Amino acid sequence: MPGESSTSRNVVLNLFLQTAPSNSLLGFLPILLIFGIFYFLLFLPMQRQRKQTQKMLANLQNGNVVVTSGGIVGTIVSLEGDETLVLRVKPDNVKIQVTRSSVASMVPVEVKK
């Protein structure tokens, strides 16, 4: 390169060699740490929650009080097939048919004394 001295090229080469990792595994270590952190903080809790939801949906029975993802609270009257169920909604005891996947949670049963 015209106009450049050999010392400036040597300085750039020296800086490049100093910043390059000596071992390729050490260069991947920060990336591996980031993936490990994401796994334990994001993916593992999501998998646990998905398993709990699937277990809850599989264990639905007649008489359970559930809340749908739309916010409707109702009592399960019947399970129709694998994908649908019928809810009785108060106060007028209206029966509606919803998909099993629309059930967001079960209302805990209160213990009467």
N, C-alpha and C positions, 0 to 999 in steps of 0.2 A: 504494500500500500504506500503510495507516494506521500511524503510529508510526515509519515509516522516514524518515530525512532524505534529501535529494537527494544529499548528499555520499557516503553509504554506497552508494547506487545507482551513483554515478559511480565509486567505488573498485572495485566488482564489475565494472562494464563495462570499466574500464581493465585490470584483471587478465585478463579474458577476451580482450581485444584483444591484450594482450602475449603471451599463451600461444598464440594461434592462429598457425599458420605463415603467413608472408607469401606463400609460393608453394605451390600445391597439390602440385607435384612434390616439393618438399622434405618434405612430409608423408608421401609414399609411399616416400621414399628408404630409411628403416630397414626397411620391409617388404620392399622389393626386395633389400636386402642380406641379409636373413634367408633369403629364397628362394634367392638365389645361393649362400650358404653351404651350405644344405641340399642343393642340387643337386650341388655339388662334393664334399661329404663323405659323402652318402648315396646319391643316385640314380645318379651316374656309376659308382662302384665296383660297385653292384648290377647295373647293365647290363653291365659288363665281365665280372663273374663269371657272369652268365646266358649270355652269348655263349660263354664258355670251356666251360661245362658242355654247351651245345647242340653245340658243335663236337666235344667229347670223345664225346658220345653218338652223333653221326653217324659218327664214325670207328672205332667198335668193330668188331673183327674176330675170327675164330676164333683161339684160342690166347692171347688177351689175358687177363691175370689182373686181376680187378676186385674191388672191395669194394662190397657193396650198402649201402643206407641202414640195413639191419638189422644190419650188421656181419659178414655172411657173406662169406668170401673164397673165390673160385672161379675156375676157368678156363673161358672161353667155348668150348663145344663146337659149338654151331650157333646161327645167327641165324634165327629163325622169323618171317617177316613183318617189318613195320615196328615192331611194339610189343613183341614177346617174344623172349627168348633162353634158351638152355639152358646152365646152368653145371654143371661137374663139381666137386664139393666133396670135398676130401681129408679123412680118410685112407681112407675106404671107397669112394671114387670114386662117391658118390651123385650122381645127376643131378637137378637141380631146374630148374623153369621159372620165370623171373621176368620182370617187365616191364622194358623198356629204361629207363624213367624211375626205376626203383629203384636203378640203378647210381649210386653216389655218387662213386667215383673209380677210377682205374686204378692198379695197383701198378707202380711203375717197374721196368723190366727191369734186372736186375743183369748187369754185364759180367763174364764169366768169363775169367780169364787162364790 
